[in-house]
Amino acid sequence: MASSSGDLDPVLEIDGATVFRGLNRVFDDLHLRVDAGCHTAILGPNGAGKSTLLKLLTREIYPVHRPDTTLRLFGKERWNVWDLRRRLGIVSHDLQARHLGNPPGQHVILSGYYASIGIAEHHEYDSSQLEKAEATMEILGVSHLRDRPFASMSTGEQRRFLLGRALVHDPEILVLDEPTSGLDLRATFQYLHTIRSLIAAGKTIILVTHHLHEIPPEIGRVVLIKNGQIMADGAKEKVLTEEQLGDLFETRLVLAEINGYYQASPASI
């Protein structure tokens, strides 16, 4: 299956990319395209290359420079990082780990304007930015936590503040890294409801995960990735099969679909 309709503008284009992390070659000749409005889940086991892909998007690492290699975001290869962050919101485990200090919730939200960890004395915010931060906390249901230290919040509360941090710029694309990992059932359902609401509001979602249950019904495309290679790419109902998922995770399983969500159970011996 093609990545998505050719009539839409690509928000992400990776062609012929070879990518190293230290001496380890993670990707070799990687090709991936995501178009605006094409909600996409990138699914793979630990060590598949998902975190490296995230770092490509955030410009923390780059592909090996070759004439036939391209990495474009919103049609451009070169970006002012500050401008890019206004169009691309990312919520990742790395970001959550870096926030394990004591900034109050409101400061976590406001730090999105400067892409900083917490806020500094020289940071200035106008009334519209302060109002947007308050409105974002209200929408995410965390206004009552605005003064609570980040480190004292539950994992689910922290995730909502980091999502708010990404949303203050009203980005077109949201990239979510295993968003419900570590959450209890109630918090998981709440977060998935928030993701579905963002899709309904017009955000394009790129979900990077190894959890099937994190893929909401509105995500119609799934990319399977393993050992730095794309194993399958296409419509969710064609990609999420017992055979392909068994190969991906190297285990026998039984797959069930309920209300648009997929779940895997161990196959009987």
VOPAGU-2260 file (C-alpha; in pm, 1 decimal, decimal comma):
REM VOPAGU-2260
SITE   aa  ch    i         X         Y         Z
SITE  MET   A    0       0,0       0,0       0,0
SITE  ALA   A    1     119,5     349,8     -69,6
SITE  SER   A    2     189,9     554,8     236,1
SITE  SER   A    3    -123,4     757,2     169,0
SITE  SER   A    4    -300,7     946,8    -103,0
SITE  GLY   A    5     -76,1    1133,5    -341,1
SITE  ASP   A    6    -326,6    1420,1    -340,0
SITE  LEU   A    7    -222,7    1516,5      12,7
SITE  ASP   A    8      85,8    1710,1     116,1
SITE  PRO   A    9     355,7    1501,9     283,2
SITE  VAL   A   10     444,1    1603,7     636,5
SITE  LEU   A   11     724,3    1347,0     659,3
SITE  GLU   A   12     942,6    1206,7     382,3
SITE  ILE   A   13    1238,8     979,3     447,1
SITE  ASP   A   14    1408,6     833,7     140,3
SITE  GLY   A   15    1714,5     609,0     133,2
SITE  ALA   A   16    1822,1     691,4     487,7
SITE  THR   A   17    2104,9     511,4     661,1
SITE  VAL   A   18    2119,0     600,9    1028,5
SITE  PHE   A   19    2372,3     515,8    1298,9
SITE  ARG   A   20    2351,2     540,5    1677,0
SITE  GLY   A   21    2716,8     541,3    1773,1
SITE  LEU   A   22    2872,0     248,4    1586,3
SITE  ASN   A   23    2540,3      68,5    1553,0
SITE  ARG   A   24    2365,9      94,4    1217,9
SITE  VAL   A   25    1995,2     118,3    1301,8
SITE  PHE   A   26    1848,5     187,0     956,3
SITE  ASP   A   27    1976,1     104,8     609,6
SITE  ASP   A   28    1792,8     250,5     309,0
SITE  LEU   A   29    1484,1     352,4     508,6
SITE  HIS   A   30    1183,9     485,0     314,5
SITE  LEU   A   31     882,4     629,7     493,8
SITE  ARG   A   32     622,4     889,9     399,2
SITE  VAL   A   33     334,7    1027,3     603,8
SITE  ASP   A   34      83,8    1265,7     447,9
SITE  ALA   A   35    -124,9    1527,5     623,7
SITE  GLY   A   36    -432,4    1363,8     770,9
SITE  CYS   A   37    -286,8    1013,2     743,3
SITE  HIS   A   38    -301,9     898,0    1105,4
SITE  THR   A   39     -23,0     641,4    1134,0
SITE  ALA   A   40      89,5     391,3    1395,4
SITE  ILE   A   41     449,6     271,2    1383,9
SITE  LEU   A   42     450,1     -60,2    1568,6
SITE  GLY   A   43     748,9    -271,7    1664,2
SITE  PRO   A   44     922,8    -455,2    1948,5
SITE  ASN   A   45    1189,2    -302,3    2169,7
SITE  GLY   A   46    1507,1    -247,5    1971,9
SITE  ALA   A   47    1323,5    -212,0    1641,5
SITE  GLY   A   48    1447,8     143,5    1581,3
SITE  LYS   A   49    1146,5     339,2    1705,1
SITE  SER   A   50    1342,0     571,5    1936,5
SITE  THR   A   51    1593,6     640,8    1658,7
SITE  LEU   A   52    1307,7     736,1    1428,3
SITE  LEU   A   53    1182,1     980,6    1691,1
SITE  LYS   A   54    1525,7    1140,4    1714,1
SITE  LEU   A   55    1528,4    1182,2    1336,4
SITE  LEU   A   56    1206,2    1378,1    1361,3
SITE  THR   A   57    1336,4    1600,2    1641,8
SITE  ARG   A   58    1662,8    1661,8    1454,2
SITE  GLU   A   59    1867,7    1513,3    1737,5
SITE  ILE   A   60    2033,8    1280,1    1487,8
SITE  TYR   A   61    2067,7    1285,0    1108,0
SITE  PRO   A   62    2103,0    1023,8     834,2
SITE  VAL   A   63    2439,8     956,9     673,9
SITE  HIS   A   64    2488,0    1228,2     413,6
SITE  ARG   A   65    2446,7    1081,8      64,5
SITE  PRO   A   66    2326,7    1237,3    -263,2
SITE  ASP   A   67    2022,4    1007,8    -283,4
SITE  THR   A   68    1917,8    1047,8      81,3
SITE  THR   A   69    1646,3    1291,1     185,4
SITE  LEU   A   70    1473,3    1373,1     512,3
SITE  ARG   A   71    1197,6    1629,2     472,5
SITE  LEU   A   72     945,6    1763,5     719,8
SITE  PHE   A   73     656,5    1961,7     572,3
SITE  GLY   A   74     838,8    1954,6     237,7
SITE  LYS   A   75    1163,0    2110,3     365,3
SITE  GLU   A   76    1500,8    1955,1     443,1
SITE  ARG   A   77    1635,2    2249,5     641,1
SITE  TRP   A   78    1451,4    2396,3     935,4
SITE  ASN   A   79    1496,1    2650,5    1204,8
SITE  VAL   A   80    1433,2    2420,2    1501,0
SITE  TRP   A   81    1215,1    2680,3    1672,1
SITE  ASP   A   82     990,6    2709,9    1366,7
SITE  LEU   A   83     968,0    2332,7    1334,6
SITE  ARG   A   84     856,1    2290,4    1694,5
SITE  ARG   A   85     558,9    2514,5    1627,7
SITE  ARG   A   86     434,0    2271,0    1364,1
SITE  LEU   A   87     543,0    1939,7    1513,9
SITE  GLY   A   88     455,2    1846,1    1872,1
SITE  ILE   A   89     633,4    1549,6    2027,1
SITE  VAL   A   90     559,3    1374,5    2356,4
SITE  SER   A   91     826,2    1115,0    2435,7
SITE  HIS   A   92     967,7     913,5    2723,3
SITE  ASP   A   93    1296,3    1103,8    2694,4
SITE  LEU   A   94    1108,4    1428,5    2747,0
SITE  GLN   A   95     926,5    1289,8    3050,5
SITE  ALA   A   96    1249,8    1165,4    3208,7
SITE  ARG   A   97    1412,6    1506,5    3162,3
SITE  HIS   A   98    1126,7    1670,4    3352,2
SITE  LEU   A   99    1170,0    1468,7    3669,8
SITE  GLY   A  100    1228,2    1771,9    3887,1
SITE  ASN   A  101    1005,7    2015,6    4066,4
SITE  PRO   A  102     870,2    2265,2    3813,6
SITE  PRO   A  103     500,4    2326,0    3880,8
SITE  GLY   A  104     252,8    2206,5    3622,8
SITE  GLN   A  105     191,1    2551,0    3477,9
SITE  HIS   A  106     564,1    2592,9    3411,7
SITE  VAL   A  107     573,3    2261,3    3225,0
SITE  ILE   A  108     302,5    2388,4    2991,9
SITE  LEU   A  109     467,2    2728,5    2946,6
SITE  SER   A  110     806,1    2569,1    2873,8
SITE  GLY   A  111     661,5    2457,3    2540,3
SITE  TYR   A  112     696,0    2812,1    2410,7
SITE  TYR   A  113    1073,8    2797,8    2455,3
SITE  ALA   A  114    1117,4    2418,5    2410,3
SITE  SER   A  115    1291,6    2426,1    2747,8
SITE  ILE   A  116    1282,3    2210,5    3059,0
SITE  GLY   A  117    1095,9    2432,3    3303,7
SITE  ILE   A  118    1114,8    2808,9    3263,7
SITE  ALA   A  119    1398,3    3051,3    3323,7
SITE  GLU   A  120    1408,5    3405,1    3459,9
SITE  HIS   A  121    1464,1    3554,4    3114,6
SITE  HIS   A  122    1159,0    3380,8    2966,2
SITE  GLU   A  123     872,6    3618,3    2903,1
SITE  TYR   A  124     510,1    3535,4    2823,7
SITE  ASP   A  125     242,6    3767,9    2693,7
SITE  SER   A  126    -120,0    3755,9    2800,9
SITE  SER   A  127    -227,2    3544,0    2502,4
SITE  GLN   A  128      33,1    3279,1    2585,9
SITE  LEU   A  129     -69,5    3268,8    2950,7
SITE  GLU   A  130    -435,1    3241,4    2849,0
SITE  LYS   A  131    -353,3    2961,4    2604,1
SITE  ALA   A  132    -166,7    2770,6    2878,1
SITE  GLU   A  133    -463,9    2803,1    3112,6
SITE  ALA   A  134    -707,8    2696,8    2840,0
SITE  THR   A  135    -490,8    2396,4    2755,0
SITE  MET   A  136    -482,2    2282,0    3116,8
SITE  GLU   A  137    -859,2    2319,1    3131,1
SITE  ILE   A  138    -909,7    2111,0    2816,7
SITE  LEU   A  139    -680,3    1836,0    2949,1
SITE  GLY   A  140    -845,5    1837,4    3291,8
SITE  VAL   A  141    -534,4    1932,4    3488,6
SITE  SER   A  142    -606,6    2292,0    3592,4
SITE  HIS   A  143    -627,0    2185,2    3955,2
SITE  LEU   A  144    -264,3    2065,4    3928,9
SITE  ARG   A  145    -119,8    2387,8    3790,0
SITE  ASP   A  146      88,5    2452,5    4104,9
SITE  ARG   A  147     178,9    2091,4    4189,4
SITE  PRO   A  148     546,4    1990,2    4138,4
SITE  PHE   A  149     585,2    1769,0    3831,6
SITE  ALA   A  150     774,4    1499,6    4022,8
SITE  SER   A  151     486,9    1455,7    4268,4
SITE  MET   A  152     229,5    1389,4    3994,0
SITE  SER   A  153     114,8    1048,6    3880,2
SITE  THR   A  154     249,1     918,9    3548,5
SITE  GLY   A  155     -84,1     990,4    3384,4
SITE  GLU   A  156     -89,8    1347,5    3513,1
SITE  GLN   A  157     265,0    1402,0    3390,6
SITE  ARG   A  158     169,7    1276,0    3044,7
SITE  ARG   A  159    -119,0    1521,8    3026,6
SITE  PHE   A  160     107,3    1814,1    3113,0
SITE  LEU   A  161     363,4    1706,9    2853,5
SITE  LEU   A  162      85,2    1677,7    2598,6
SITE  GLY   A  163     -24,0    2028,8    2695,6
SITE  ARG   A  164     334,6    2146,1    2651,3
SITE  ALA   A  165     322,0    2014,2    2294,4
SITE  LEU   A  166     -20,3    2164,9    2225,3
SITE  VAL   A  167      44,2    2530,4    2319,2
SITE  HIS   A  168     171,3    2601,3    1966,9
SITE  ASP   A  169    -135,5    2431,9    1815,6
SITE  PRO   A  170      90,6    2206,3    1601,3
SITE  GLU   A  171     -40,7    2034,2    1290,3
SITE  ILE   A  172     126,3    1703,1    1375,5
SITE  LEU   A  173     149,6    1524,3    1708,3
SITE  VAL   A  174     403,5    1244,6    1753,1
SITE  LEU   A  175     325,9    1028,8    2055,8
SITE  ASP   A  176     576,1     780,5    2197,9
SITE  GLU   A  177     400,5     490,4    2377,3
SITE  PRO   A  178     158,4     735,4    2536,4
SITE  THR   A  179     -13,6     495,6    2779,0
SITE  SER   A  180     292,2     303,8    2898,0
SITE  GLY   A  181     288,9     288,8    3277,6
SITE  LEU   A  182     -70,5     411,7    3309,2
SITE  ASP   A  183    -342,8     221,9    3493,3
SITE  LEU   A  184    -658,4     120,2    3308,4
SITE  ARG   A  185    -860,5     432,5    3390,4
SITE  ALA   A  186    -576,4     668,0    3297,6
SITE  THR   A  187    -516,2     469,1    2977,6
SITE  PHE   A  188    -878,3     506,1    2870,8
SITE  GLN   A  189    -871,8     877,2    2953,2
SITE  TYR   A  190    -556,9     935,4    2750,0
SITE  LEU   A  191    -690,1     739,8    2452,6
SITE  HIS   A  192   -1007,9     948,3    2467,8
SITE  THR   A  193    -790,8    1262,6    2456,1
SITE  ILE   A  194    -602,3    1131,7    2151,4
SITE  ARG   A  195    -930,3    1058,6    1972,8
SITE  SER   A  196   -1053,1    1410,1    2055,0
SITE  LEU   A  197    -735,6    1559,7    1905,2
SITE  ILE   A  198    -785,8    1357,1    1586,9
SITE  ALA   A  199   -1145,5    1481,8    1569,4
SITE  ALA   A  200   -1010,9    1837,6    1606,1
SITE  GLY   A  201    -794,9    1792,6    1296,2
SITE  LYS   A  202    -454,1    1695,0    1433,7
SITE  THR   A  203    -253,0    1439,2    1238,4
SITE  ILE   A  204    -126,0    1170,0    1475,9
SITE  ILE   A  205     189,5     963,5    1440,6
SITE  LEU   A  206     187,6     701,4    1715,6
SITE  VAL   A  207     509,1     512,8    1791,3
SITE  THR   A  208     452,9     209,3    2011,1
SITE  HIS   A  209     483,2    -160,8    2083,9
SITE  HIS   A  210     136,9    -172,4    2243,0
SITE  LEU   A  211    -153,2    -277,4    2020,5
SITE  HIS   A  212    -411,3    -136,4    2259,8
SITE  GLU   A  213    -273,0     216,4    2212,3
SITE  ILE   A  214    -388,8     231,3    1850,3
SITE  PRO   A  215    -727,0     411,0    1845,1
SITE  PRO   A  216    -987,6     323,6    1582,9
SITE  GLU   A  217    -924,9     648,3    1391,8
SITE  ILE   A  218    -569,8     541,6    1300,3
SITE  GLY   A  219    -610,7     365,5     968,4
SITE  ARG   A  220    -249,8     298,9     868,8
SITE  VAL   A  221       1,8      78,4    1047,4
SITE  VAL   A  222     373,0      39,8     976,1
SITE  LEU   A  223     544,4    -267,9    1122,9
SITE  ILE   A  224     912,0    -216,9    1199,0
SITE  LYS   A  225    1168,4    -471,6    1317,6
SITE  ASN   A  226    1549,4    -461,4    1329,8
SITE  GLY   A  227    1552,6    -131,4    1142,9
SITE  GLN   A  228    1343,8    -266,0     854,2
SITE  ILE   A  229     984,5    -200,8     754,2
SITE  MET   A  230     812,4    -538,5     751,0
SITE  ALA   A  231     468,7    -417,5     642,9
SITE  ASP   A  232     295,7     -88,4     566,9
SITE  GLY   A  233     -70,3     -46,7     485,8
SITE  ALA   A  234    -429,4     -41,1     598,5
SITE  LYS   A  235    -465,7    -144,0     962,1
SITE  GLU   A  236    -701,2    -434,1     898,2
SITE  LYS   A  237    -459,1    -583,2     644,7
SITE  VAL   A  238    -140,0    -527,8     845,1
SITE  LEU   A  239    -263,1    -633,4    1189,1
SITE  THR   A  240    -292,3   -1006,9    1133,5
SITE  GLU   A  241    -195,6   -1295,1    1360,3
SITE  GLU   A  242      69,0   -1411,1    1113,9
SITE  GLN   A  243     237,1   -1073,2    1067,6
SITE  LEU   A  244     223,5    -979,1    1435,9
SITE  GLY   A  245     353,4   -1323,0    1530,1
SITE  ASP   A  246     651,4   -1267,4    1301,7
SITE  LEU   A  247     700,9    -914,3    1432,6
SITE  PHE   A  248     710,5   -1012,1    1801,1
SITE  GLU   A  249     840,1   -1366,6    1744,7
SITE  THR   A  250     559,1   -1530,7    1937,6
SITE  ARG   A  251     238,0   -1716,8    1859,0
SITE  LEU   A  252     -70,8   -1511,7    1934,6
SITE  VAL   A  253    -443,6   -1479,7    1887,7
SITE  LEU   A  254    -575,8   -1144,7    1768,3
SITE  ALA   A  255    -910,8    -990,1    1854,8
SITE  GLU   A  256   -1073,7    -667,0    1738,3
SITE  ILE   A  257   -1337,4    -500,9    1958,0
SITE  ASN   A  258   -1493,3    -162,7    1877,7
SITE  GLY   A  259   -1202,5     -72,8    1651,8
SITE  TYR   A  260    -932,6    -163,3    1907,3
SITE  TYR   A  261    -700,9    -461,2    1865,4
SITE  GLN   A  262    -580,7    -691,6    2141,4
SITE  ALA   A  263    -339,8    -987,6    2132,6
SITE  SER   A  264    -351,0   -1292,8    2357,9
SITE  PRO   A  265    -111,7   -1589,8    2380,1
SITE  ALA   A  266    -196,9   -1872,3    2145,2
SITE  SER   A  267    -280,8   -2200,2    2312,0
SITE  ILE   A  268       0,3   -2451,4    2311,3
